[in-house]
Amino acid sequence: IPFGFCAYGRDVAGDLAGARLIILYHKLLEASSFAEFFAPYEASQLPALFTSKGLGDELHRDHPTVVDILKISPRPQPSVWFLRQFVFREVEVDEKNLCFLVPCCRVLADYGFMNSKTLVDFMDMCRMYKKLFADTTCDPLDLHRAFIAGKLYAYVRKFVKFPEKERYRRLL
């Protein structure tokens, strides 16, 4: 999360964008000493370091969401990035491996998982958020702002059709 890879999902487009970001970081690290890299990281100034090394245009053009993340890192990030990380985890979860079902507390509280009464509720929430991130133009930071405003359901329903509106209204 601190380096922005959470901005990309587990699909072909996300993999390609993530690969381009890896290459960009590689170029940055080749052009920087550890101290040159670490000081801006700690000061939330990595975008400026990319720019000073001639890589800023590519970073801003190809990875604008990453720029938003880097402007905050390493300070605590909005919980939406932990939500993305959770729903795009590598492990497929079912009733047999429930230990992978526990996201961090912020995600549980912020995005409605604590309102789940059953495993089906919980899994449907996971699928809904994964679909929201993977198949729509949802901006994760707008989703986070909707959470802060107490309007998750209203925001999410702009992108996702709910088969059981009242159930999802209760969950979100």
C-alpha positions as CSV (number, residue, x, y, z in Angstrom):
1,I,0.0,0.0,0.0
2,P,2.7,2.6,0.8
3,F,4.1,2.5,-2.7
4,G,0.8,2.6,-4.5
5,F,0.5,-0.9,-5.9
6,C,-2.9,-1.2,-4.1
7,A,-4.3,1.0,-6.9
8,Y,-4.3,-1.9,-9.3
9,G,-6.5,-5.0,-9.3
10,R,-6.0,-8.6,-10.2
11,D,-6.9,-8.4,-13.9
12,V,-4.9,-8.0,-17.1
13,A,-5.2,-4.2,-17.1
14,G,-4.2,-4.0,-13.4
15,D,-1.3,-6.4,-13.9
16,L,0.0,-4.3,-16.9
17,A,-0.3,-1.0,-15.0
18,G,1.4,-2.6,-11.9
19,A,4.2,-3.9,-14.2
20,R,4.7,-0.4,-15.6
21,L,4.8,1.0,-12.1
22,I,7.5,-1.6,-11.2
23,I,9.5,-0.5,-14.1
24,L,9.1,3.1,-13.2
25,Y,10.3,2.3,-9.6
26,H,13.2,0.4,-11.0
27,K,14.3,3.5,-13.0
28,L,13.9,5.6,-9.9
29,L,15.9,3.3,-7.8
30,E,18.7,3.1,-10.4
31,A,18.9,6.9,-10.4
32,S,18.8,7.3,-6.6
33,S,20.8,6.4,-3.6
34,F,19.0,4.8,-0.7
35,A,19.2,8.1,1.2
36,E,17.8,10.0,-1.8
37,F,14.9,7.6,-1.9
38,F,14.2,7.2,1.8
39,A,14.1,10.8,2.8
40,P,11.4,11.8,0.3
41,Y,9.5,8.6,1.2
42,E,9.4,9.5,4.8
43,A,8.4,13.1,4.0
44,S,5.6,12.0,1.6
45,Q,7.5,13.6,-1.3
46,L,8.2,10.6,-3.6
47,P,6.3,12.3,-6.5
48,A,8.8,15.2,-6.3
49,L,11.7,12.7,-6.4
50,F,10.2,11.1,-9.5
51,T,10.0,14.5,-11.1
52,S,13.6,15.4,-10.1
53,K,14.8,12.2,-11.8
54,G,12.9,13.0,-15.0
55,L,10.2,10.4,-14.3
56,G,7.5,12.7,-13.0
57,D,5.6,13.1,-16.3
58,E,5.2,9.3,-16.7
59,L,4.2,8.9,-13.0
60,H,1.5,11.6,-13.2
61,R,0.3,10.6,-16.6
62,D,0.1,6.8,-16.2
63,H,-0.4,6.5,-12.4
64,P,-2.5,9.5,-11.1
65,T,-4.0,7.4,-8.3
66,V,-0.5,6.3,-7.2
67,V,0.5,9.9,-7.0
68,D,-2.4,10.5,-4.5
69,I,-1.2,7.5,-2.4
70,L,2.4,8.7,-2.5
71,K,1.5,12.1,-1.3
72,I,0.3,10.5,2.0
73,S,2.7,7.6,2.4
74,P,4.1,6.5,4.7
75,R,1.4,8.0,6.9
76,P,-1.8,6.1,7.4
77,Q,-3.7,5.6,4.2
78,P,-7.5,5.9,3.7
79,S,-9.0,2.5,4.6
80,V,-10.3,2.1,1.0
81,W,-6.8,0.9,0.0
82,F,-7.0,-1.9,2.6
83,L,-10.4,-2.7,1.2
84,R,-9.0,-3.1,-2.3
85,Q,-6.1,-5.2,-1.0
86,F,-8.5,-7.4,0.8
87,V,-11.0,-8.0,-2.0
88,F,-8.2,-8.7,-4.5
89,R,-6.3,-11.1,-2.3
90,E,-4.9,-14.1,-4.1
91,V,-6.7,-16.7,-2.0
92,E,-10.2,-17.8,-3.0
93,V,-12.2,-17.9,0.2
94,D,-15.0,-20.3,1.0
95,E,-16.4,-22.0,4.1
96,K,-13.4,-24.3,4.3
97,N,-10.7,-21.6,4.7
98,L,-12.4,-19.0,6.8
99,C,-9.2,-17.7,8.3
100,F,-8.7,-15.6,5.1
101,L,-12.0,-13.8,5.7
102,V,-10.8,-11.3,8.2
103,P,-9.9,-7.9,6.8
104,C,-8.3,-5.3,9.0
105,C,-10.6,-3.7,11.6
106,R,-10.8,-0.4,9.6
107,V,-12.2,-2.3,6.6
108,L,-14.6,-4.3,8.8
109,A,-16.0,-1.1,10.3
110,D,-15.8,1.4,7.5
111,Y,-17.3,-0.7,4.6
112,G,-20.2,-2.5,6.2
113,F,-18.7,-6.0,6.8
114,M,-19.5,-5.7,10.5
115,N,-23.2,-5.5,9.5
116,S,-23.0,-9.0,8.0
117,K,-25.2,-11.5,9.8
118,T,-24.1,-14.5,7.8
119,L,-21.2,-15.8,5.8
120,V,-23.4,-15.3,2.7
121,D,-23.7,-11.6,3.6
122,F,-20.0,-11.3,4.1
123,M,-19.1,-13.1,0.8
124,D,-21.6,-11.1,-1.1
125,M,-20.0,-7.9,0.2
126,C,-16.6,-9.1,-0.9
127,R,-17.9,-9.9,-4.4
128,M,-19.8,-6.6,-4.6
129,Y,-16.7,-4.6,-3.7
130,K,-14.5,-6.6,-6.1
131,K,-17.0,-6.0,-8.9
132,L,-17.1,-2.3,-8.0
133,F,-13.3,-1.9,-8.3
134,A,-12.8,-4.3,-11.2
135,D,-15.8,-3.6,-13.5
136,T,-16.7,0.0,-13.0
137,T,-15.2,3.5,-13.1
138,C,-15.5,3.9,-9.3
139,D,-12.8,6.1,-7.9
140,P,-11.6,4.5,-4.6
141,L,-11.1,7.8,-3.0
142,D,-14.7,8.8,-3.9
143,L,-15.8,5.6,-2.3
144,H,-13.8,6.6,0.8
145,R,-15.4,10.0,0.9
146,A,-18.8,8.4,0.6
147,F,-18.0,6.3,3.6
148,I,-17.0,9.4,5.6
149,A,-20.2,11.1,4.6
150,G,-22.3,8.1,5.6
151,K,-23.5,7.6,2.0
152,L,-21.9,4.2,1.0
153,Y,-25.1,2.7,-0.3
154,A,-26.0,5.8,-2.4
155,Y,-22.5,5.9,-3.9
156,V,-22.2,2.2,-4.6
157,R,-25.6,1.8,-6.2
158,K,-24.5,4.3,-8.9
159,F,-22.2,1.5,-10.1
160,V,-23.6,-1.8,-9.0
161,K,-27.2,-3.1,-9.3
162,F,-28.3,-4.7,-6.1
163,P,-30.5,-7.8,-6.4
164,E,-31.8,-7.2,-2.8
165,K,-31.8,-3.5,-2.2
166,E,-32.9,-3.5,1.4
167,R,-30.4,-6.1,2.3
168,Y,-27.5,-4.1,0.9
169,R,-28.9,-0.9,2.3
170,R,-28.7,-2.6,5.8
171,L,-25.2,-3.9,5.1
172,L,-23.8,-0.6,3.8
